[in-house]
Every structure is written in C-alpha cells, then in structure tokens.
Amino acid sequence: MKLGIILTPDVRSKAYLQKCIKNNLQFETVIFMNDRRIEKEFDQDVIELSKEFNFDITESVCNTLKQYSIDYIEFPFVDINDQRLIDYLKNLKIDYIVFTGGGILREEILSLEMKFIHLHPGIVPDYRGSTCFYYSILNESYAGVTSFIMDKTLDTGNIIFQKRFEMPNHKYLDEIYDPHIRSETLVEILKNKSMIEETIRQDKDRGETYFIIHPVLKHIAILKCING
C-alpha cells in the first residue's frame, strides 16, 4: 500500500506532519500546496498549549519539511482542484492520499485512480458538514473524528475509523483542539494501515448535516469547555 499526503500552510497540516514525524510514520509522496501566505502569530499561551499536545503551532510546514530532509513537490496555490495538481496526480503511482484541505474535491480529481482519505471532525452520519466538533460538544459533551474515503457527496464516504475525544478544558478549539484530534486519529490509522482497506459503507439516507456554526453558539460551546 502506497500512501501520500497533500499539505497546506495551516495549523492542521502542521499537526499532521509533526505528529507523523514524531511517530516515525512516513509517506511515499508528500505534496505541499503553498500560497506563501503570511504566517499567523500566536500568543504565548497558545504556543505552549500546542506543545502540550505534541505539535508546535509556530513551526511552519515548509520549515518542518526542510528540517527533516523530507522530499516533497511544491505547488504555488492552495486549491485541491487546480489542473496543475490534477495533471501531476494522474502520473503518480499511489494508492491513497491524505487530504488536509484546499476545497471540496470535484469529480475530475475524484475520478483519479488513487483514493483520498479525509479526517472529518465529527462522528458520521450523525455529524456531517462544517464545524461539527462544536455541535457535538453542545449536544453530547464530546467530539469525534471520522476517517473516510472521500466520494462525490459531502462526508458520506466509506468509513475507515472513528474515534471519540473528551471535550477540551480550554478555549482554543480551532487552533489546538481541532488539529489535535484529527492528527491523533491519523496517527492511529497509519499505525494500523489494514484499517484503510477494511472500510464500512455509510448509510447515506440517515444522519445530520451541519453548517458553519453561528458565533453565539460557538461562544456557548467554548464556555461549556472552559466551565465544564
């Protein structure tokens, strides 16, 4: 089984890459979609918290790749459907690629021979859509991650693995909690790759789809984490 990963210059990719390195997990192909954006600056408390969760939020994806002498191909954009990326993938001999972001996969890229693995921050089919960890914290006081093979409809692909996490006791859900739970799930899968080929078909006719959470509901979810 040959595995690749497509990285973007964001916190999620930082956590994925750093935790894979810490666990001696390697990819046959590493692709870096890099629009050379200005790196966001973080307060010291966020930085220290990220380190407690085994990644450094200040360390750029580019620097990590270079520090560990990881071979990679770089593209000057962050768009998973860009034709230049698709043309490159067409000639790539790979079975699965971990998708970290860059938009919704369209039909052309989904029709390629390799399959795309997504780490979704919700237990499907109950939590499909956007910002699902906020909704599950509000509804059930936990969050979860589902790894699945991406298909043409939103978050309905065959399930590889699901993992539940306790809700955090801090307010940095986007910066720390979300990348942490996704990267932890990825590491567990890569340590047991047989799960990737033993998927479970989703029931596409049941479940809930959520949309970007309203700021008021988001604030309530954060207060619930802080106050227990």
MIFILUM-484103 format. One record per residue: x, y, z of N, C-alpha, C in turn; residue in three letters. Coordinates in pm, 1 decimal. Example, Ala and Ser with C-alpha at 12.3 -4.5 7.8 and 13.67 -1.06 7.14 Angstrom:
MIFILUM-484103
(site (1319.0 -569.0 780.0) (1230.0 -450.0 780.0) (1320.0 -330.0 780.0) 'ALA')
(site (1285.0 -225.0 708.0) (1367.0 -106.0 714.0) (1290.0 3.0 787.0) 'SER')
//
This chain:
MIFILUM-484103
(site (84.4 -119.4 0.0) (0.0 0.0 0.0) (88.4 125.0 0.0) 'MET')
(site (70.1 210.8 -98.8) (146.8 334.4 -107.5) (58.7 452.2 -65.8) 'LYS')
(site (111.2 529.9 30.0) (36.7 641.6 86.1) (106.8 773.0 57.6) 'LEU')
(site (27.3 876.3 28.0) (79.1 1010.3 12.6) (-1.1 1106.4 97.9) 'GLY')
(site (44.0 1230.5 103.6) (-27.3 1333.7 177.3) (-14.5 1465.2 101.7) 'ILE')
(site (-123.1 1542.7 100.4) (-122.5 1676.1 42.8) (-134.9 1775.3 157.2) 'ILE')
(site (-32.7 1856.2 176.0) (-27.3 1951.4 285.6) (-60.4 2092.1 237.4) 'LEU')
(site (-107.4 2174.9 330.3) (-130.1 2316.3 305.3) (-66.7 2395.3 419.5) 'THR')
(site (-41.1 2525.2 403.8) (29.8 2600.5 507.9) (-62.8 2646.9 620.4) 'PRO')
(site (-115.4 2551.0 695.0) (-207.9 2584.0 802.7) (-180.0 2497.1 924.8) 'ASP')
(site (-252.3 2524.0 1031.1) (-227.8 2455.5 1158.1) (-256.6 2306.3 1147.2) 'VAL')
(site (-359.1 2270.0 1074.3) (-393.6 2128.0 1061.4) (-278.5 2048.9 1000.0) 'ARG')
(site (-223.4 2100.4 892.1) (-110.9 2031.9 828.1) (11.7 2028.8 918.6) 'SER')
(site (31.9 2135.0 996.0) (142.5 2135.0 1092.1) (129.6 2017.7 1188.6) 'LYS')
(site (10.3 1999.9 1244.0) (-12.0 1892.3 1340.9) (2.6 1755.8 1274.8) 'ALA')
(site (-55.7 1737.6 1156.2) (-44.7 1610.5 1084.5) (102.0 1573.7 1063.4) 'TYR')
(site (175.7 1668.2 1006.1) (313.4 1640.5 968.6) (401.6 1616.4 1090.4) 'LEU')
(site (393.0 1703.3 1188.6) (479.4 1690.5 1305.5) (451.7 1562.2 1383.3) 'GLN')
(site (324.8 1525.8 1397.2) (294.4 1405.1 1474.4) (333.2 1278.8 1397.5) 'LYS')
(site (322.4 1281.9 1266.3) (368.6 1166.9 1188.5) (519.7 1149.6 1203.3) 'CYS')
(site (591.3 1259.9 1200.4) (736.4 1252.5 1218.6) (771.7 1198.0 1356.0) 'ILE')
(site (703.8 1248.1 1459.6) (730.6 1202.7 1597.0) (705.8 1052.9 1612.5) 'LYS')
(site (614.4 999.2 1531.3) (580.1 857.4 1540.3) (646.0 772.7 1431.3) 'ASN')
(site (745.3 832.5 1364.4) (820.6 760.7 1260.8) (730.6 706.0 1150.2) 'ASN')
(site (629.4 784.1 1114.3) (537.2 746.2 1008.6) (571.5 825.3 883.3) 'LEU')
(site (592.9 755.5 773.2) (639.0 820.0 650.9) (539.6 801.0 537.8) 'GLN')
(site (549.0 890.2 440.0) (464.9 884.0 320.2) (553.3 865.4 198.0) 'PHE')
(site (502.0 789.1 102.0) (577.5 770.3 -22.8) (584.8 900.3 -102.5) 'GLU')
(site (479.7 981.1 -93.2) (473.2 1107.4 -166.1) (422.2 1217.2 -74.9) 'THR')
(site (490.5 1330.8 -75.1) (446.4 1447.5 0.7) (430.1 1564.1 -97.0) 'VAL')
(site (309.6 1618.5 -99.9) (277.9 1732.6 -186.1) (244.1 1850.8 -96.5) 'ILE')
(site (303.1 1965.5 -126.2) (281.1 2085.0 -45.4) (219.7 2193.7 -133.6) 'PHE')
(site (90.7 2221.0 -113.2) (25.3 2332.9 -180.6) (52.4 2457.8 -96.8) 'MET')
(site (134.0 2546.7 -150.4) (186.0 2657.1 -70.7) (163.9 2790.5 -140.5) 'ASN')
(site (69.5 2869.5 -91.9) (44.9 3001.1 -150.0) (130.3 3109.6 -85.5) 'ASP')
(site (225.0 3066.6 -0.7) (320.8 3156.7 63.8) (252.0 3269.1 141.4) 'ARG')
(site (146.6 3233.9 209.8) (75.0 3329.3 294.2) (161.6 3371.9 412.5) 'ARG')
(site (130.3 3485.3 470.5) (199.1 3531.2 590.5) (154.5 3446.1 708.8) 'ILE')
(site (249.2 3390.8 781.1) (216.2 3304.4 894.3) (147.8 3384.5 1005.0) 'GLU')
(site (41.5 3329.3 1058.6) (-29.4 3393.7 1169.4) (56.3 3388.1 1295.7) 'LYS')
(site (51.0 3495.5 1373.6) (122.4 3497.8 1500.3) (28.1 3455.4 1613.3) 'GLU')
(site (83.0 3380.7 1709.8) (1.8 3327.8 1818.6) (54.5 3377.5 1952.9) 'PHE')
(site (-38.2 3392.0 2047.0) (0.8 3428.7 2182.9) (78.9 3315.1 2247.0) 'ASP')
(site (156.4 3348.2 2349.2) (242.9 3250.0 2412.8) (164.2 3136.1 2475.2) 'GLN')
(site (45.1 3165.0 2528.5) (-32.7 3056.9 2590.6) (-79.6 2955.3 2487.7) 'ASP')
(site (-109.4 3000.9 2365.8) (-147.7 2909.2 2258.6) (-27.2 2824.3 2217.2) 'VAL')
(site (87.5 2888.4 2207.6) (209.3 2817.3 2168.8) (242.1 2706.1 2268.6) 'ILE')
(site (238.4 2740.4 2396.4) (270.2 2642.0 2499.9) (168.4 2528.3 2500.6) 'GLU')
(site (41.6 2561.5 2477.8) (-61.7 2457.7 2476.5) (-42.4 2363.4 2358.8) 'LEU')
(site (-5.9 2417.4 2243.6) (17.1 2330.7 2128.1) (126.6 2229.5 2157.5) 'SER')
(site (230.8 2273.7 2226.7) (340.9 2183.7 2259.7) (296.2 2074.9 2356.2) 'LYS')
(site (202.4 2108.0 2445.2) (147.7 2006.0 2534.6) (75.4 1897.1 2456.5) 'GLU')
(site (23.5 1934.3 2339.0) (-47.4 1838.1 2254.6) (41.2 1787.0 2139.6) 'PHE')
(site (172.6 1798.2 2159.3) (272.0 1734.5 2073.2) (283.9 1791.6 1932.9) 'ASN')
(site (256.9 1920.8 1918.5) (296.5 1988.5 1795.8) (325.6 2134.5 1829.4) 'PHE')
(site (406.0 2196.2 1744.9) (446.3 2335.7 1765.4) (374.9 2421.2 1662.6) 'ASP')
(site (280.2 2499.9 1708.8) (195.6 2577.9 1618.4) (273.6 2686.7 1545.4) 'ILE')
(site (393.2 2720.6 1595.6) (474.0 2824.8 1532.9) (564.6 2771.5 1422.6) 'THR')
(site (579.8 2641.0 1414.0) (672.2 2580.5 1317.3) (600.8 2560.9 1183.6) 'GLU')
(site (646.1 2629.6 1081.1) (578.6 2622.5 951.7) (595.9 2484.7 888.4) 'SER')
(site (503.5 2450.4 801.2) (512.3 2324.1 728.0) (641.2 2319.6 646.9) 'VAL')
(site (672.6 2429.5 581.5) (793.7 2435.5 498.8) (918.9 2409.1 582.2) 'CYS')
(site (928.1 2472.3 696.2) (1046.2 2453.3 781.7) (1056.6 2310.2 832.1) 'ASN')
(site (943.8 2250.4 866.3) (945.6 2112.0 914.3) (992.9 2017.7 804.3) 'THR')
(site (942.2 2036.7 684.0) (984.4 1952.0 571.6) (1135.2 1962.5 548.0) 'LEU')
(site (1185.7 2083.5 554.7) (1328.7 2103.8 530.5) (1413.1 2053.3 647.7) 'LYS')
(site (1365.2 2076.2 769.2) (1440.9 2034.1 887.1) (1464.1 1884.0 888.4) 'GLN')
(site (1363.8 1807.8 843.9) (1374.3 1661.9 847.0) (1409.5 1603.3 710.3) 'TYR')
(site (1452.9 1690.5 618.8) (1500.1 1647.3 485.9) (1398.0 1557.7 416.7) 'SER')
(site (1272.7 1599.4 421.4) (1164.4 1523.9 357.8) (1149.6 1570.9 213.8) 'ILE')
(site (1156.5 1478.7 120.0) (1136.0 1511.9 -20.7) (989.9 1547.7 -44.6) 'ASP')
(site (966.6 1655.6 -118.6) (829.0 1695.6 -146.8) (823.5 1773.2 -277.3) 'TYR')
(site (705.1 1776.0 -335.7) (679.0 1856.8 -453.7) (591.3 1973.1 -410.7) 'ILE')
(site (624.3 2092.8 -456.0) (553.1 2213.2 -411.9) (477.1 2276.8 -528.0) 'GLU')
(site (353.7 2320.7 -498.6) (272.5 2394.0 -595.0) (238.6 2530.7 -537.5) 'PHE')
(site (235.5 2636.6 -619.7) (217.7 2773.5 -569.3) (71.5 2814.7 -552.9) 'PRO')
(site (-10.4 2727.4 -498.7) (-152.5 2757.0 -480.1) (-206.9 2667.0 -371.0) 'PHE')
(site (-326.4 2700.6 -324.0) (-396.2 2613.6 -228.5) (-535.6 2588.6 -284.7) 'VAL')
(site (-542.5 2499.9 -382.2) (-668.0 2465.2 -448.6) (-656.9 2320.0 -491.7) 'ASP')
(site (-727.7 2233.6 -423.2) (-717.3 2090.3 -449.0) (-761.6 2053.1 -589.5) 'ILE')
(site (-840.1 2140.1 -655.1) (-891.1 2110.1 -788.3) (-812.8 2179.8 -899.8) 'ASN')
(site (-701.4 2240.8 -866.6) (-620.0 2307.7 -967.5) (-570.5 2205.0 -1069.8) 'ASP')
(site (-581.4 2241.2 -1196.8) (-548.2 2146.5 -1303.1) (-401.9 2103.2 -1298.6) 'GLN')
(site (-313.6 2190.1 -1252.3) (-172.0 2153.9 -1243.5) (-150.4 2040.3 -1143.6) 'ARG')
(site (-223.0 2043.4 -1033.8) (-214.0 1934.7 -936.1) (-274.3 1807.1 -992.8) 'LEU')
(site (-388.3 1818.6 -1056.8) (-454.8 1701.0 -1113.5) (-365.4 1633.5 -1217.6) 'ILE')
(site (-302.7 1712.9 -1302.2) (-214.3 1655.8 -1404.3) (-96.8 1582.5 -1339.9) 'ASP')
(site (-46.7 1636.6 -1230.8) (62.8 1569.9 -1160.1) (15.7 1437.7 -1099.9) 'TYR')
(site (-101.8 1440.1 -1038.4) (-154.0 1320.2 -973.6) (-183.9 1208.8 -1073.3) 'LEU')
(site (-220.0 1246.1 -1194.0) (-252.5 1146.0 -1295.5) (-135.6 1051.8 -1321.3) 'LYS')
(site (-16.0 1100.3 -1306.4) (103.7 1019.6 -1333.8) (167.6 963.5 -1206.9) 'ASN')
(site (98.2 977.5 -1096.1) (153.1 935.4 -967.5) (105.2 794.7 -933.7) 'LEU')
(site (198.4 707.1 -904.5) (164.7 569.3 -869.6) (146.1 560.7 -718.3) 'LYS')
(site (25.4 585.2 -674.0) (-3.6 589.3 -530.9) (-143.6 533.3 -509.6) 'ILE')
(site (-165.9 470.5 -395.2) (-296.7 409.7 -368.4) (-391.3 504.2 -294.2) 'ASP')
(site (-337.7 573.9 -192.3) (-419.6 662.2 -109.6) (-343.9 791.4 -82.2) 'TYR')
(site (-418.9 900.0 -73.9) (-361.0 1029.0 -37.4) (-442.0 1088.6 77.1) 'ILE')
(site (-372.9 1132.3 181.6) (-439.1 1200.6 292.9) (-464.8 1344.9 251.4) 'VAL')
(site (-590.8 1383.9 259.3) (-634.4 1518.2 222.6) (-638.3 1604.2 348.1) 'PHE')
(site (-568.8 1718.9 346.5) (-568.4 1805.7 463.8) (-645.3 1935.1 441.8) 'THR')
(site (-683.5 1965.2 319.7) (-758.6 2086.9 292.4) (-732.4 2136.8 152.2) 'GLY')
(site (-802.5 2245.8 117.1) (-785.3 2303.9 -15.5) (-911.3 2305.3 -97.8) 'GLY')
(site (-1025.8 2285.4 -30.9) (-1152.9 2291.7 -101.7) (-1223.8 2157.7 -107.5) 'GLY')
(site (-1338.0 2157.7 -173.5) (-1418.0 2036.9 -192.1) (-1373.3 1967.1 -320.4) 'ILE')
(site (-1343.3 1840.5 -311.3) (-1295.3 1767.1 -427.5) (-1405.4 1754.7 -532.4) 'LEU')
(site (-1371.3 1793.8 -655.2) (-1466.4 1784.7 -765.6) (-1451.1 1650.9 -838.3) 'ARG')
(site (-1538.3 1630.3 -934.3) (-1547.5 1499.3 -999.3) (-1417.4 1458.2 -1066.9) 'GLU')
(site (-1347.3 1552.7 -1130.3) (-1226.3 1515.4 -1204.9) (-1119.9 1456.1 -1114.1) 'GLU')
(site (-1095.2 1519.0 -1000.4) (-991.4 1468.2 -911.2) (-1037.6 1340.3 -841.2) 'ILE')
(site (-1167.0 1329.9 -813.7) (-1218.7 1208.8 -750.4) (-1216.3 1088.8 -845.5) 'LEU')
(site (-1210.1 1115.3 -974.6) (-1210.4 1005.6 -1072.4) (-1070.4 948.1 -1097.4) 'SER')
(site (-968.9 1006.1 -1033.1) (-833.6 952.6 -1048.7) (-823.2 815.4 -983.5) 'LEU')
(site (-716.2 744.3 -1014.1) (-703.5 606.5 -966.6) (-682.7 597.2 -815.8) 'GLU')
(site (-614.5 695.2 -756.4) (-594.4 689.7 -611.6) (-720.3 733.6 -537.4) 'MET')
(site (-726.5 696.6 -408.4) (-838.2 735.6 -323.9) (-790.7 837.5 -221.0) 'LYS')
(site (-880.7 926.5 -182.7) (-847.7 1034.1 -90.8) (-905.6 1006.4 47.5) 'PHE')
(site (-820.0 1019.1 148.9) (-859.0 995.5 287.9) (-878.8 1129.3 357.4) 'ILE')
(site (-993.2 1144.2 421.6) (-1022.8 1267.8 495.2) (-1040.4 1235.9 642.5) 'HIS')
(site (-994.3 1327.4 727.6) (-1015.6 1318.0 871.9) (-1118.3 1424.7 906.9) 'LEU')
(site (-1242.1 1382.8 925.9) (-1353.9 1474.8 945.7) (-1383.0 1491.7 1094.9) 'HIS')
(site (-1398.5 1615.5 1144.7) (-1417.4 1637.9 1288.5) (-1561.1 1615.9 1335.2) 'PRO')
(site (-1610.3 1497.0 1311.8) (-1744.9 1460.9 1354.2) (-1766.9 1312.6 1334.5) 'GLY')
(site (-1849.8 1253.7 1418.6) (-1886.0 1112.9 1402.6) (-2001.7 1105.9 1303.7) 'ILE')
(site (-1973.7 1054.7 1185.5) (-2078.4 1043.3 1084.2) (-2152.8 910.3 1102.1) 'VAL')
(site (-2278.9 904.0 1060.9) (-2354.9 1005.0 987.2) (-2421.7 1112.1 1075.0) 'PRO')
(site (-2404.1 1105.4 1206.2) (-2474.0 1199.6 1293.5) (-2424.8 1342.2 1278.2) 'ASP')
(site (-2295.8 1358.7 1245.1) (-2238.6 1492.5 1233.8) (-2162.1 1506.5 1103.2) 'TYR')
(site (-2234.4 1539.1 998.2) (-2173.3 1572.2 870.4) (-2169.9 1724.1 854.8) 'ARG')
(site (-2082.9 1772.8 764.9) (-2083.1 1914.5 735.1) (-1968.9 1989.9 800.6) 'GLY')
(site (-1996.2 2112.3 845.0) (-1892.0 2204.1 889.6) (-1894.8 2224.7 1041.0) 'SER')
(site (-1776.1 2248.9 1098.1) (-1757.6 2281.3 1241.3) (-1832.9 2184.1 1331.8) 'THR')
(site (-1827.8 2056.7 1296.6) (-1910.8 1958.2 1366.9) (-1868.9 1935.9 1512.0) 'CYS')
(site (-1741.0 1957.9 1543.1) (-1699.0 1933.5 1681.2) (-1767.0 2030.7 1777.3) 'PHE')
(site (-1799.7 2150.9 1730.6) (-1873.5 2244.2 1815.3) (-2013.5 2190.5 1845.4) 'TYR')
(site (-2079.6 2139.8 1742.1) (-2215.7 2089.7 1760.7) (-2218.7 1967.0 1851.8) 'TYR')
(site (-2122.2 1877.3 1836.2) (-2123.4 1757.7 1920.2) (-2088.3 1791.3 2064.3) 'SER')
(site (-2003.2 1893.3 2084.9) (-1976.3 1938.4 2221.8) (-2103.5 1995.9 2283.4) 'ILE')
(site (-2175.9 2076.7 2208.0) (-2301.3 2133.8 2258.1) (-2404.3 2025.9 2288.0) 'LEU')
(site (-2416.0 1929.7 2196.7) (-2521.6 1829.6 2208.2) (-2488.2 1715.9 2304.6) 'ASN')
(site (-2360.3 1673.2 2305.3) (-2327.5 1549.1 2374.6) (-2200.6 1556.2 2460.0) 'GLU')
(site (-2141.0 1674.0 2470.3) (-2023.6 1695.8 2557.4) (-1902.5 1612.1 2516.3) 'SER')
(site (-1890.7 1581.3 2390.7) (-1771.1 1514.9 2338.7) (-1754.4 1557.8 2193.0) 'TYR')
(site (-1641.9 1524.5 2136.5) (-1621.1 1544.6 1993.2) (-1562.2 1417.1 1935.7) 'ALA')
(site (-1571.8 1403.2 1807.1) (-1519.6 1281.9 1745.1) (-1461.9 1309.9 1608.2) 'GLY')
(site (-1386.6 1214.0 1558.5) (-1327.0 1223.2 1424.6) (-1361.9 1096.8 1348.4) 'VAL')
(site (-1401.6 1115.3 1224.3) (-1423.9 1002.5 1134.1) (-1326.2 1011.7 1018.3) 'THR')
(site (-1253.8 904.6 995.2) (-1171.8 895.1 876.2) (-1250.1 817.6 771.2) 'SER')
(site (-1258.1 874.2 651.3) (-1332.1 804.0 546.3) (-1270.0 829.0 410.5) 'PHE')
(site (-1309.6 746.8 314.5) (-1269.3 764.5 175.8) (-1363.7 864.9 112.2) 'ILE')
(site (-1309.4 970.9 56.6) (-1393.1 1078.1 3.2) (-1463.6 1033.5 -124.8) 'MET')
(site (-1590.9 1075.9 -135.5) (-1667.5 1048.4 -256.2) (-1735.3 1176.5 -303.5) 'ASP')
(site (-1831.7 1165.7 -392.7) (-1887.6 1283.2 -459.1) (-1984.8 1362.1 -372.9) 'LYS')
(site (-2031.7 1306.3 -264.3) (-2123.2 1379.2 -177.7) (-2055.0 1409.2 -45.0) 'THR')
(site (-2109.7 1503.7 30.3) (-2042.3 1559.1 146.4) (-2041.1 1462.3 264.3) 'LEU')
(site (-1921.7 1416.5 301.5) (-1898.2 1337.4 423.1) (-1977.7 1207.1 426.1) 'ASP')
(site (-1992.2 1143.1 309.6) (-2069.6 1019.1 303.1) (-1986.2 898.1 261.3) 'THR')
(site (-1855.8 915.2 250.8) (-1771.1 807.2 202.6) (-1759.2 690.5 299.6) 'GLY')
(site (-1704.7 580.8 250.8) (-1687.3 460.8 332.4) (-1594.7 489.5 451.2) 'ASN')
(site (-1637.5 443.9 568.1) (-1568.9 476.1 693.3) (-1448.9 384.9 714.8) 'ILE')
(site (-1334.9 445.9 746.5) (-1214.1 371.6 782.7) (-1208.6 349.8 933.4) 'ILE')
(site (-1229.7 457.7 1008.7) (-1209.4 451.0 1153.4) (-1276.3 571.7 1217.0) 'PHE')
(site (-1330.9 551.7 1338.2) (-1390.9 661.2 1414.3) (-1335.3 661.2 1556.1) 'GLN')
(site (-1313.3 781.8 1609.0) (-1255.4 793.3 1742.1) (-1321.3 909.9 1815.0) 'LYS')
(site (-1358.8 886.0 1941.2) (-1419.2 990.3 2023.6) (-1316.8 1049.6 2119.4) 'ARG')
(site (-1333.2 1178.1 2148.2) (-1243.7 1250.9 2237.3) (-1324.9 1329.1 2339.7) 'PHE')
(site (-1271.8 1339.8 2460.0) (-1333.7 1426.2 2558.8) (-1326.3 1570.2 2511.6) 'GLU')
(site (-1426.2 1650.1 2549.2) (-1419.3 1791.1 2512.0) (-1303.6 1856.2 2588.2) 'MET')
(site (-1242.9 1960.0 2531.9) (-1125.3 2020.8 2594.3) (-1163.0 2105.2 2715.3) 'PRO')
(site (-1062.3 2143.3 2791.3) (-1084.5 2232.0 2905.7) (-1021.6 2368.6 2880.6) 'ASN')
(site (-1010.9 2404.8 2752.1) (-955.4 2534.4 2713.6) (-1040.4 2592.0 2600.9) 'HIS')
(site (-1007.6 2714.1 2560.0) (-1089.8 2785.8 2462.4) (-1037.3 2779.8 2319.3) 'LYS')
(site (-924.8 2714.5 2297.9) (-862.0 2719.0 2166.1) (-904.5 2599.3 2081.0) 'TYR')
(site (-1031.8 2595.1 2051.3) (-1085.3 2480.1 1979.7) (-1039.8 2475.7 1834.2) 'LEU')
(site (-1036.4 2590.0 1769.3) (-993.0 2593.5 1629.6) (-842.1 2578.4 1616.6) 'ASP')
(site (-768.2 2645.6 1702.8) (-623.5 2648.9 1689.9) (-555.6 2521.2 1738.8) 'GLU')
(site (-608.4 2460.4 1845.5) (-541.4 2346.9 1909.9) (-625.5 2219.0 1903.8) 'ILE')
(site (-748.5 2225.7 1950.3) (-828.5 2104.0 1967.6) (-858.4 2034.9 1834.6) 'TYR')
(site (-905.7 2110.5 1737.1) (-941.2 2050.6 1608.2) (-821.5 1982.9 1541.7) 'ASP')
(site (-707.6 2052.6 1523.1) (-592.5 1982.1 1462.6) (-540.3 1867.6 1547.9) 'PRO')
(site (-553.7 1879.5 1680.3) (-506.0 1772.5 1768.2) (-586.0 1644.1 1747.9) 'HIS')
(site (-718.5 1653.5 1751.9) (-797.8 1530.3 1743.8) (-788.4 1467.2 1604.5) 'ILE')
(site (-777.0 1549.3 1502.7) (-762.8 1493.4 1368.1) (-627.3 1424.5 1351.5) 'ARG')
(site (-521.9 1489.8 1398.7) (-388.2 1431.6 1382.3) (-370.9 1305.9 1465.8) 'SER')
(site (-429.7 1302.4 1585.2) (-422.5 1181.3 1668.0) (-491.0 1064.1 1597.7) 'GLU')
(site (-602.4 1092.1 1532.5) (-674.1 987.2 1459.6) (-592.3 939.0 1340.5) 'THR')
(site (-529.7 1032.1 1270.4) (-445.2 994.8 1156.7) (-331.7 903.4 1201.0) 'LEU')
(site (-265.5 937.9 1309.5) (-154.2 856.1 1359.0) (-201.8 715.0 1390.5) 'VAL')
(site (-317.0 703.5 1453.9) (-368.6 570.5 1488.8) (-395.6 486.9 1364.3) 'GLU')
(site (-447.8 550.1 1260.4) (-474.3 479.0 1135.1) (-344.5 433.4 1069.1) 'ILE')
(site (-246.7 522.7 1064.6) (-121.6 489.3 996.8) (-42.5 382.6 1070.7) 'LEU')
(site (-68.2 368.3 1199.3) (-4.2 260.5 1274.9) (-72.0 126.0 1250.1) 'LYS')
(site (-190.2 130.6 1194.3) (-263.6 8.0 1162.8) (-327.0 24.2 1025.0) 'ASN')
(site (-244.1 23.8 921.2) (-288.2 56.4 786.5) (-392.6 -39.6 730.6) 'LYS')
(site (-402.9 -156.5 788.9) (-502.0 -252.0 738.3) (-643.3 -196.6 747.1) 'SER')
(site (-664.9 -102.7 840.5) (-798.2 -41.3 852.9) (-839.8 29.2 724.8) 'MET')
(site (-742.6 81.0 650.3) (-773.8 159.2 530.8) (-843.9 74.3 425.6) 'ILE')
(site (-813.8 -53.7 423.4) (-873.0 -142.4 323.4) (-988.7 -224.2 379.4) 'GLU')
(site (-1031.1 -191.1 498.9) (-1142.5 -263.7 562.1) (-1254.2 -166.3 597.9) 'GLU')
(site (-1295.7 -87.4 500.1) (-1391.7 19.3 525.1) (-1533.9 -33.0 544.7) 'THR')
(site (-1614.5 51.8 607.0) (-1755.9 22.2 631.0) (-1840.4 121.6 551.8) 'ILE')
(site (-1936.8 73.3 478.9) (-2021.4 160.1 397.8) (-2115.7 241.3 486.0) 'ARG')
(site (-2123.0 370.2 458.0) (-2215.9 457.2 530.2) (-2357.2 442.4 477.1) 'GLN')
(site (-2453.6 464.1 565.5) (-2592.8 476.7 524.1) (-2616.1 623.3 489.4) 'ASP')
(site (-2619.8 654.2 361.4) (-2629.5 793.1 317.5) (-2767.2 854.1 341.0) 'LYS')
(site (-2864.0 770.6 374.3) (-3000.0 820.1 392.3) (-3030.7 862.3 535.6) 'ASP')
(site (-2934.8 845.5 624.6) (-2959.0 888.2 762.6) (-2846.6 980.7 808.0) 'ARG')
(site (-2873.6 1052.6 917.2) (-2773.2 1142.1 971.3) (-2812.9 1288.1 958.1) 'GLY')
(site (-2725.5 1375.8 1007.4) (-2748.2 1519.6 1006.5) (-2630.8 1590.1 939.4) 'GLU')
(site (-2662.6 1697.5 866.6) (-2559.7 1781.7 806.4) (-2566.7 1920.3 868.9) 'THR')
(site (-2453.4 1967.3 917.7) (-2445.6 2096.3 985.7) (-2370.1 2197.3 900.4) 'TYR')
(site (-2399.0 2325.3 927.0) (-2333.4 2433.9 855.7) (-2250.5 2515.7 953.9) 'PHE')
(site (-2166.2 2606.0 900.9) (-2075.3 2682.1 986.5) (-2150.5 2739.1 1105.9) 'ILE')
(site (-2099.4 2711.9 1223.5) (-2172.1 2743.5 1345.3) (-2183.4 2895.4 1366.3) 'ILE')
(site (-2298.3 2936.5 1418.4) (-2321.6 3077.6 1448.0) (-2228.6 3120.3 1561.3) 'HIS')
(site (-2176.2 3243.9 1555.5) (-2083.7 3289.7 1660.9) (-2137.9 3277.2 1802.6) 'PRO')
(site (-2266.4 3295.1 1820.9) (-2323.2 3282.8 1955.5) (-2316.1 3138.1 2003.4) 'VAL')
(site (-2353.8 3044.0 1917.2) (-2346.1 2902.5 1954.0) (-2201.0 2859.9 1975.1) 'LEU')
(site (-2112.6 2913.4 1894.1) (-1970.4 2883.7 1910.7) (-1922.1 2930.2 2047.0) 'LYS')
(site (-1962.7 3047.8 2087.1) (-1922.3 3101.9 2217.3) (-1977.7 3016.7 2331.5) 'HIS')
(site (-2100.1 2970.6 2315.8) (-2161.3 2884.8 2418.7) (-2083.2 2754.1 2432.1) 'ILE')
(site (-2042.6 2697.1 2318.0) (-1965.4 2573.2 2320.5) (-1830.7 2593.9 2390.9) 'ALA')
(site (-1767.0 2706.3 2362.4) (-1638.0 2736.2 2426.9) (-1656.1 2753.3 2576.8) 'ILE')
(site (-1760.9 2823.9 2617.6) (-1787.4 2841.7 2760.5) (-1813.1 2706.7 2827.1) 'LEU')
(site (-1880.0 2617.7 2757.5) (-1904.6 2484.5 2812.9) (-1773.9 2411.6 2836.1) 'LYS')
(site (-1678.8 2425.5 2745.3) (-1547.0 2361.6 2762.4) (-1472.1 2421.3 2881.0) 'CYS')
(site (-1473.1 2552.5 2891.7) (-1398.5 2618.9 2996.7) (-1457.4 2590.9 3135.6) 'ILE')
(site (-1590.6 2593.0 3140.6) (-1659.4 2578.5 3269.7) (-1693.7 2434.9 3304.1) 'ASN')
(site (-1670.1 2344.8 3211.7) (-1703.8 2205.4 3236.6) (-1851.3 2180.9 3228.8) 'GLY')
//
